[in-house]
Amino acid sequence: MKIALVGMPGGGKSTVGRQLGRQIGVPFVDSDHEIEARIGGSIRAFFDSEGEEAFRALESEVIAELMQRPGDCIVATGGGAVLKERNRELLHAQATVLYLRSTPEDLFRRLRHDTTRPLLQVRDPLAKLRELYHQRDPLYRRCAHYVLESARPSVHALVNMALMQLELAGLLDPTRVAATVGAGPV
């Protein structure tokens, strides 16, 4: 089983994905970290030197490779991964996609001091988040199998919401979760 997490920058995809992986005993992969390992540097530097189009092409390659890896895993995607139709189709077909949805205002509270996200290095980051949200929210929804509201809950609550949704959908055996809860890192 592959689970992919989509959503806006700062929506908790990596944090929730890592914890969810521990809970169900499957590996967690962050597509942004895979990209940085491949380019040998930061996404921000690559974005600045090569541009968004080159970054999005590389991101698509990495997502395709992650979806083709054998075995179960949880994949956190970059916030803009859904911009390419190919990525949306591939994620939807090859994984159970959870959209961690937050409002631009909640995201701004979390990200206002973050200097690592290239698209938010602008004069008015809140306006940029609103613009990105209005552009991407319909794409996240099209790609997702399930939408989880992530604005206020703690990481623990979000992980439990994800587990419950996966169990209710019949995608996760509750005994598998029970066996790993409290067992520590896998």
Buried (B, 14 or more C-beta within 10 A) or exposed (E): EBBBBBBBBBBBBBBBBBBBBBBBEBEBBBBBBBBBEEBEEBBBEBBEEEEEEEBBEBBBEBBBEBBEEEEEBBBBBBBBBBBBEEBBEBBBEBBBBBBBBBBBEBBBEBBEEEEEBBBBBEEEBBEBBBBBBEEBBEBBEBBBBBBBBBBEBEBEEBBBBBBBBBBEEEEBEEEBBEEBEEEEEE
